[in-house]
Amino acid sequence: MKKGEIYEGVVERIDFPNKGIVTIDDTKITIKNALVGQTVRFSISKKRQGRAEGRLLEVVKPSSCETREALCPHFGPCGGCTYQTFSYEEQLKLKASQVKKLIDEVCEDYTFEGILGSPVEWGYRNKMEFSFGDEVKDGPLALGLHKKGSFHDIVTASHCKIVDPDYNLILTTVLTYFAEQGISFYKKNSHEGYLRHLLVRRAVKTGEMIINLVTSSQQQVSLEKLKDQLLELSLNGKIVGISHTINDSLADVVQSDSMEVLYGQDFFYEELLGLKFKISTFSFFQTNSLGAEVLYSKAREYVGDTKDKLIFDLYSGTGTIAQLLAPVAKKVVGVEIVEEAVVAARENAKLNNLENCEFIAGDVLKVIDSIEDKPDLIVLDPPRDGIHPKALTKIINYGVDRLVYISCKPTSLARDLVILQENGYKVEKVCAVDMFPQTVHVESVVLMSRIEK
């Protein structure tokens, strides 16, 4: 088997997140974006001892699991969704098996509680970051999501099915406005151009929406008419804020050097499990509001009795978990590195009349050394890459009886569980939660107890 050679085979399984596995002559080949049961043609792109990577060329025969037509017209080229041709029941089975396989590799003697599905399968996202670009080199202006497997090409996602139709109306309006004016998009290689991203957030419960256009500072473009066009749209929700952010960073990320509010405000309100949350433009909040209620209910169940207990909520975002636990706890201390999210968390606590929440801005690794309080239990909800090893050591040293770990990337979770188990913690229960129907992503909640004092 050599690089560039073409083979055909049947995908026997999918490893998280989207790695189809084909075996040829005792060699396991990983092929991204191939689905279990498909017969695929692929070329060898990398070859190592006993394993290889392949590039998908063609699906020769669909999988028996592909029992329905894709609902979205962008399915295939768009990199947003992968499993639309699978029934939702089949998607849940697949994700549950992926999580269990990863946890089984590092844990013994624990209870796997299966997977909890999202209350809604379509139109569930409350946030989208659309990118400006072109679908082919020097093609017309596009606005949407990255083409599958491409760093540069953008698919105009004007009929996306995992968002409310409001998003598609807004996207089309913004794209048409700038296309008619011939405004250029920001080129990642030359770092020239104006249009970068369009950020849209919409609360499921309140229907409030904020829109944020992200550009470079390389041009001066009037946005007054665009603002008026957006406000005239007939939407299911209500636009409460339109903003313009300048971002001159060389990295292809949505961030702010400066921001101007063009209309209304730069925040909106969402409701979760009876509490109200103020969410600002860039602050973290789970992207599936109804799914978040399922996730946090399971986390709250794992936390268990909190009476007279002091709880640490590390990587606390806008303080959602902290505030769900606060009414039945002595005190909750949240730590979050994004300052804007901490400001929002403090405001949310006031909004919900919670006086026993404290939120601290800073890196968990550095901040927990300065906290005088000692926790009785700890809730962890780290970013995708998991917990910094040094921070994990400090968390372990508290010696709390119970840890609840919420993870959006099971591979990072599995790595951290190894360290936690080596240092006196036992995995008691694991439950997967699907927050992202049609996509490869899945959340997990883990309950751990200390077995060494």
C-alpha positions as CSV (number, residue, x, y, z in Angstrom):
1,M,0.0,0.0,0.0
2,K,1.5,3.3,-1.2
3,K,0.6,6.9,-1.0
4,G,-1.7,7.9,-4.0
5,E,-3.0,4.4,-4.6
6,I,-6.8,4.0,-4.9
7,Y,-8.8,1.4,-3.0
8,E,-12.4,0.4,-2.4
9,G,-13.9,-0.9,0.8
10,V,-16.8,-0.9,3.3
11,V,-16.7,1.4,6.3
12,E,-17.0,-0.8,9.3
13,R,-17.4,1.8,12.0
14,I,-17.0,5.6,12.7
15,D,-14.7,6.7,15.4
16,F,-15.4,10.1,17.0
17,P,-15.8,12.6,15.6
18,N,-16.0,11.6,11.9
19,K,-13.4,9.0,11.2
20,G,-14.7,6.2,9.0
21,I,-12.6,3.0,9.4
22,V,-11.9,0.6,6.5
23,T,-9.7,-2.5,6.7
24,I,-7.6,-3.5,3.7
25,D,-5.1,-6.4,4.0
26,D,-5.0,-6.0,7.8
27,T,-4.3,-2.3,7.5
28,K,-6.8,0.1,9.1
29,I,-7.4,3.1,7.0
30,T,-9.1,6.3,8.5
31,I,-11.3,8.1,6.0
32,K,-12.9,11.4,7.2
33,N,-16.6,12.0,6.4
34,A,-17.3,8.4,5.3
35,L,-20.4,6.9,7.0
36,V,-20.7,3.5,8.6
37,G,-21.9,0.9,6.1
38,Q,-20.9,2.9,3.0
39,T,-18.8,1.3,0.2
40,V,-16.3,4.0,-0.7
41,R,-13.4,4.7,-3.1
42,F,-10.5,6.5,-1.6
43,S,-6.9,7.4,-2.2
44,I,-4.1,6.8,0.3
45,S,-2.9,10.1,1.7
46,K,-0.7,8.9,4.6
47,K,0.8,5.6,5.4
48,R,2.3,4.5,8.7
49,Q,3.1,1.2,10.4
50,G,-0.1,-0.9,10.3
51,R,-2.4,2.1,9.6
52,A,-3.1,4.7,7.0
53,E,-5.3,7.7,6.1
54,G,-7.3,7.9,3.0
55,R,-9.1,10.7,1.1
56,L,-12.7,10.0,0.2
57,L,-13.1,10.1,-3.6
58,E,-16.6,8.6,-4.1
59,V,-19.4,6.8,-2.2
60,V,-19.9,3.8,-4.4
61,K,-22.8,2.4,-2.4
62,P,-24.8,4.1,0.3
63,S,-25.1,2.6,3.8
64,S,-28.2,0.6,4.8
65,C,-28.4,3.2,7.7
66,E,-29.1,6.0,5.2
67,T,-32.8,5.6,5.3
68,R,-34.0,9.1,4.4
69,E,-33.3,11.9,2.0
70,A,-31.3,14.9,3.4
71,L,-33.7,17.7,4.3
72,C,-31.2,20.5,3.6
73,P,-30.2,21.4,0.0
74,H,-26.7,22.2,1.1
75,F,-26.1,18.7,2.5
76,G,-23.0,17.1,1.1
77,P,-20.8,20.1,0.1
78,C,-21.5,22.0,3.4
79,G,-19.3,20.9,6.3
80,G,-22.0,21.7,9.0
81,C,-23.9,18.4,9.0
82,T,-22.9,14.8,8.4
83,Y,-25.7,12.5,9.5
84,Q,-28.9,14.0,7.8
85,T,-29.5,10.8,5.8
86,F,-29.5,8.7,9.1
87,S,-32.8,8.6,11.1
88,Y,-32.5,10.5,14.4
89,E,-32.7,7.2,16.3
90,E,-29.8,5.9,14.3
91,Q,-27.8,9.1,15.0
92,L,-28.3,8.6,18.7
93,K,-27.2,5.0,18.6
94,L,-24.1,6.0,16.7
95,K,-23.1,8.8,19.1
96,A,-23.8,6.7,22.2
97,S,-21.6,3.9,20.9
98,Q,-18.8,6.3,20.1
99,V,-18.8,7.8,23.6
100,K,-19.1,4.4,25.3
101,K,-16.2,3.0,23.2
102,L,-13.9,5.9,24.3
103,I,-14.9,5.6,27.9
104,D,-14.6,1.8,27.9
105,E,-11.0,2.2,26.7
106,V,-10.0,4.1,29.9
107,C,-12.6,3.0,32.5
108,E,-13.9,-0.2,34.1
109,D,-16.9,-0.9,36.3
110,Y,-19.0,2.1,35.6
111,T,-22.6,2.6,34.6
112,F,-23.2,3.9,31.1
113,E,-26.7,5.5,31.0
114,G,-26.9,5.7,27.2
115,I,-27.8,8.9,25.4
116,L,-30.4,11.6,25.9
117,G,-31.7,13.2,22.6
118,S,-32.4,16.8,21.8
119,P,-36.0,17.8,22.3
120,V,-36.0,19.2,18.7
121,E,-34.1,17.7,15.8
122,W,-34.2,20.7,13.4
123,G,-34.0,24.5,13.9
124,Y,-32.3,24.1,17.3
125,R,-29.3,26.3,17.2
126,N,-29.4,29.7,19.0
127,K,-26.1,30.9,17.5
128,M,-24.5,30.8,14.1
129,E,-21.2,32.2,12.9
130,F,-21.3,32.6,9.1
131,S,-18.2,33.3,7.1
132,F,-17.8,35.5,4.0
133,G,-15.8,34.1,1.1
134,D,-16.3,32.5,-2.2
135,E,-17.4,29.0,-3.2
136,V,-14.7,28.7,-5.9
137,K,-11.6,30.8,-6.4
138,D,-12.6,34.3,-7.7
139,G,-16.3,33.3,-7.7
140,P,-19.2,35.5,-6.5
141,L,-19.4,36.6,-2.9
142,A,-20.6,33.8,-0.6
143,L,-21.8,33.9,3.0
144,G,-22.3,30.7,5.0
145,L,-20.3,27.7,6.2
146,H,-17.1,26.1,5.2
147,K,-17.2,23.5,2.4
148,K,-16.5,20.1,3.8
149,G,-12.8,19.5,4.1
150,S,-11.9,23.1,2.9
151,F,-10.2,25.9,4.7
152,H,-11.0,28.5,2.1
153,D,-14.3,27.6,0.2
154,I,-17.6,28.8,1.6
155,V,-21.1,27.4,0.9
156,T,-23.8,30.0,1.0
157,A,-26.1,28.4,3.6
158,S,-29.3,30.3,2.7
159,H,-31.6,27.3,3.5
160,C,-29.9,25.8,6.5
161,K,-32.2,23.5,8.4
162,I,-30.6,23.4,11.9
163,V,-31.5,27.1,12.5
164,D,-34.8,29.0,12.6
165,P,-35.8,30.4,9.1
166,D,-35.0,33.9,10.5
167,Y,-31.3,33.1,10.2
168,N,-31.7,32.4,6.5
169,L,-33.6,35.6,5.8
170,I,-31.0,37.6,7.6
171,L,-28.1,35.9,5.8
172,T,-29.7,36.4,2.4
173,T,-30.4,40.1,3.1
174,V,-26.8,40.8,4.2
175,L,-25.3,38.8,1.3
176,T,-27.4,40.6,-1.3
177,Y,-26.6,44.0,0.3
178,F,-22.8,43.6,0.0
179,A,-22.9,41.7,-3.3
180,E,-24.8,44.5,-5.0
181,Q,-22.2,47.0,-3.8
182,G,-19.3,44.8,-4.8
183,I,-17.7,44.8,-1.4
184,S,-14.8,42.4,-1.0
185,F,-14.3,39.7,1.6
186,Y,-11.2,39.4,3.8
187,K,-8.7,37.0,2.1
188,K,-7.0,34.7,4.6
189,N,-3.7,34.5,2.7
190,S,-3.2,38.2,1.7
191,H,-5.0,39.6,4.7
192,E,-6.8,42.1,2.5
193,G,-10.5,42.8,2.2
194,Y,-13.4,44.0,4.4
195,L,-16.1,41.4,5.1
196,R,-15.2,38.6,7.6
197,H,-18.1,37.1,9.6
198,L,-21.8,37.5,10.4
199,L,-22.8,36.4,13.9
200,V,-26.5,35.8,14.6
201,R,-27.9,34.8,17.9
202,R,-31.6,34.0,18.7
203,A,-33.2,33.0,21.9
204,V,-35.6,30.0,21.6
205,K,-37.8,31.0,24.5
206,T,-38.0,34.8,24.1
207,G,-37.4,35.1,20.4
208,E,-35.0,38.0,20.9
209,M,-32.2,38.3,18.3
210,I,-28.9,40.1,18.0
211,I,-26.9,40.5,14.7
212,N,-23.2,41.3,14.6
213,L,-21.3,42.1,11.4
214,V,-17.6,41.5,11.7
215,T,-15.3,43.3,9.3
216,S,-11.7,44.5,9.0
217,S,-11.0,48.2,9.3
218,Q,-9.7,48.4,5.7
219,Q,-12.7,50.2,4.3
220,Q,-15.3,52.7,5.4
221,V,-18.8,51.3,4.4
222,S,-22.1,52.8,5.3
223,L,-24.3,50.3,7.1
224,E,-27.3,52.5,7.7
225,K,-29.3,51.0,4.8
226,L,-28.4,47.5,5.8
227,K,-29.6,48.2,9.3
228,D,-32.9,49.5,7.9
229,Q,-33.4,46.5,5.6
230,L,-32.8,44.1,8.5
231,L,-35.3,45.9,10.7
232,E,-37.9,45.7,8.0
233,L,-37.7,41.9,7.7
234,S,-40.8,39.9,8.6
235,L,-39.3,37.5,11.2
236,N,-40.6,34.9,13.7
237,G,-38.4,36.5,16.4
238,K,-37.6,40.1,17.2
239,I,-34.3,41.9,16.5
240,V,-33.2,43.7,19.6
241,G,-29.7,44.7,18.6
242,I,-27.5,45.2,15.5
243,S,-23.7,45.7,16.0
244,H,-20.6,46.2,13.9
245,T,-17.4,44.7,15.1
246,I,-13.9,45.6,13.8
247,N,-11.5,42.6,13.8
248,D,-8.0,43.1,12.3
249,S,-6.6,39.8,13.8
250,L,-4.7,37.7,11.3
251,A,-6.4,34.6,12.7
252,D,-9.7,33.3,11.2
253,V,-11.7,33.7,14.4
254,V,-14.6,35.9,15.5
255,Q,-13.2,38.4,17.9
256,S,-13.4,42.1,18.6
257,D,-10.9,45.0,18.5
258,S,-13.8,47.4,18.8
259,M,-17.6,47.3,18.5
260,E,-20.3,49.8,17.6
261,V,-23.9,49.3,18.4
262,L,-25.9,50.4,15.3
263,Y,-29.3,49.6,16.8
264,G,-30.7,48.6,20.2
265,Q,-28.3,46.7,22.4
266,D,-25.5,44.1,22.2
267,F,-27.3,41.4,24.3
268,F,-30.5,39.4,24.5
269,Y,-32.4,37.4,27.0
270,E,-32.9,33.6,27.1
271,E,-34.7,31.4,29.6
272,L,-33.5,28.0,30.9
273,L,-35.1,25.8,33.5
274,G,-37.1,28.7,35.0
275,L,-34.1,31.1,35.2
276,K,-33.5,34.1,32.9
277,F,-30.1,34.8,31.3
278,K,-28.6,37.9,29.7
279,I,-26.4,36.8,26.9
280,S,-24.0,39.3,25.3
281,T,-22.5,39.1,21.7
282,F,-19.4,37.0,22.4
283,S,-20.3,35.3,25.7
284,F,-20.5,31.5,25.8
285,F,-23.9,29.9,26.1
286,Q,-24.9,26.4,25.0
287,T,-26.0,26.6,21.3
288,N,-29.1,24.4,21.8
289,S,-31.3,26.0,24.5
290,L,-33.8,23.2,24.7
291,G,-31.0,20.6,24.7
292,A,-29.1,22.6,27.4
293,E,-32.1,22.0,29.7
294,V,-31.7,18.3,29.2
295,L,-27.9,18.5,29.7
296,Y,-28.1,20.6,32.8
297,S,-30.9,18.6,34.3
298,K,-28.7,15.5,34.1
299,A,-25.7,17.4,35.5
300,R,-27.9,18.6,38.4
301,E,-29.0,15.0,39.0
302,Y,-25.4,13.9,39.2
303,V,-24.4,16.7,41.5
304,G,-27.0,15.4,43.9
305,D,-27.5,16.8,47.4
306,T,-26.1,20.3,47.7
307,K,-27.6,21.5,51.0
308,D,-25.0,23.5,53.0
309,K,-22.4,22.7,50.4
310,L,-19.9,25.1,48.7
311,I,-19.6,24.4,45.0
312,F,-17.0,25.4,42.5
313,D,-18.3,25.8,38.9
314,L,-15.1,25.9,36.9
315,Y,-15.2,27.1,33.3
316,S,-18.5,28.7,34.2
317,G,-19.4,30.7,31.1
318,T,-22.3,33.0,31.8
319,G,-22.9,31.1,35.0
320,T,-25.7,28.8,33.9
321,I,-24.8,25.8,36.0
322,A,-23.8,27.9,39.0
323,Q,-27.3,29.5,39.1
324,L,-29.1,26.3,38.6
325,L,-27.3,24.9,41.7
326,A,-27.3,28.1,43.8
327,P,-30.9,27.9,45.1
328,V,-30.1,24.6,46.9
329,A,-26.5,25.3,47.9
330,K,-24.6,27.3,50.5
331,K,-22.6,29.1,47.9
332,V,-21.4,28.7,44.4
333,V,-18.1,30.1,43.0
334,G,-17.8,30.3,39.2
335,V,-14.4,30.8,37.4
336,E,-14.4,31.8,33.7
337,I,-11.6,33.2,31.6
338,V,-13.8,35.3,29.3
339,E,-14.4,38.6,31.2
340,E,-17.5,39.5,29.2
341,A,-19.1,36.2,30.2
342,V,-18.3,36.9,33.9
343,V,-19.9,40.3,33.7
344,A,-23.0,38.7,32.2
345,A,-22.9,35.9,34.9
346,R,-22.9,38.5,37.7
347,E,-25.8,40.4,36.0
348,N,-27.7,37.1,35.6
349,A,-27.3,36.2,39.2
350,K,-28.9,39.6,40.1
351,L,-31.6,39.0,37.5
352,N,-32.5,35.7,39.2
353,N,-32.2,37.2,42.8
354,L,-29.4,34.8,43.7
355,E,-27.1,36.3,46.3
356,N,-24.9,33.2,47.0
357,C,-23.1,33.2,43.6
358,E,-19.6,34.6,43.2
359,F,-18.0,34.9,39.7
360,I,-14.3,35.4,39.2
361,A,-12.7,36.3,35.9
362,G,-9.5,34.5,35.0
363,D,-7.7,31.3,33.9
364,V,-8.8,28.4,36.2
365,L,-5.1,27.4,36.4
366,K,-4.1,30.7,38.0
367,V,-7.3,31.7,39.8
368,I,-8.0,28.8,42.0
369,D,-4.8,29.4,44.0
370,S,-6.2,32.7,45.1
371,I,-9.7,31.5,46.2
372,E,-9.9,31.3,50.0
373,D,-13.0,29.1,49.9
374,K,-12.6,25.3,49.8
375,P,-15.2,23.4,47.8
376,D,-17.3,20.5,48.9
377,L,-17.9,19.5,45.3
378,I,-16.7,20.7,41.9
379,V,-18.5,20.9,38.5
380,L,-16.2,21.1,35.4
381,D,-17.3,22.3,32.0
382,P,-14.1,23.0,30.1
383,P,-13.6,24.0,26.5
384,R,-13.1,21.4,23.8
385,D,-9.5,20.7,24.5
386,G,-10.3,19.7,28.1
387,I,-8.5,20.8,31.2
388,H,-4.8,22.0,31.4
389,P,-2.8,19.2,33.2
390,K,-1.6,21.6,35.9
391,A,-5.1,22.9,36.5
392,L,-6.3,19.3,36.8
393,T,-3.7,18.6,39.4
394,K,-4.9,21.6,41.5
395,I,-8.5,20.4,41.1
396,I,-7.6,16.9,42.3
397,N,-5.7,18.4,45.3
398,Y,-8.9,19.8,46.7
399,G,-9.9,16.2,47.4
400,V,-13.7,16.8,47.0
401,D,-15.9,13.7,47.4
402,R,-17.7,14.3,44.1
403,L,-16.8,15.7,40.7
404,V,-19.2,16.3,37.8
405,Y,-17.5,16.7,34.4
406,I,-19.4,18.1,31.4
407,S,-17.6,17.5,28.2
408,C,-18.2,18.6,24.6
409,K,-15.4,16.4,23.2
410,P,-15.3,12.8,24.4
411,T,-11.6,12.3,23.3
412,S,-10.5,15.1,25.6
413,L,-12.7,13.8,28.4
414,A,-11.2,10.3,28.1
415,R,-7.7,11.7,28.4
416,D,-8.6,13.7,31.6
417,L,-10.4,10.7,33.1
418,V,-7.2,8.7,33.0
419,I,-5.4,11.3,35.2
420,L,-8.4,11.6,37.5
421,Q,-8.6,7.9,38.0
422,E,-4.8,7.7,38.6
423,N,-5.3,10.2,41.4
424,G,-8.0,8.6,43.5
425,Y,-11.3,9.2,41.6
426,K,-13.7,6.5,40.3
427,V,-16.0,7.0,37.4
428,E,-19.5,6.1,38.6
429,K,-21.8,7.1,35.8
430,V,-21.6,8.5,32.3
431,C,-24.5,9.8,30.1
432,A,-24.2,11.2,26.6
433,V,-26.4,14.1,25.6
434,D,-27.0,15.0,21.9
435,M,-27.0,18.8,21.7
436,F,-26.2,18.8,17.9
437,P,-28.5,16.6,15.8
438,Q,-27.4,16.0,12.2
439,T,-23.7,16.7,13.2
440,V,-20.8,14.7,14.5
441,H,-20.7,16.4,17.9
442,V,-21.9,15.1,21.2
443,E,-21.8,16.1,24.9
444,S,-21.2,13.9,27.9
445,V,-21.8,14.1,31.6
446,V,-19.7,12.1,34.1
447,L,-20.1,11.6,37.8
448,M,-16.9,10.7,39.7
449,S,-16.4,10.0,43.4
450,R,-13.3,10.0,45.5
451,I,-12.2,6.5,46.7
452,E,-8.9,7.6,48.3
453,K,-8.7,10.0,51.1
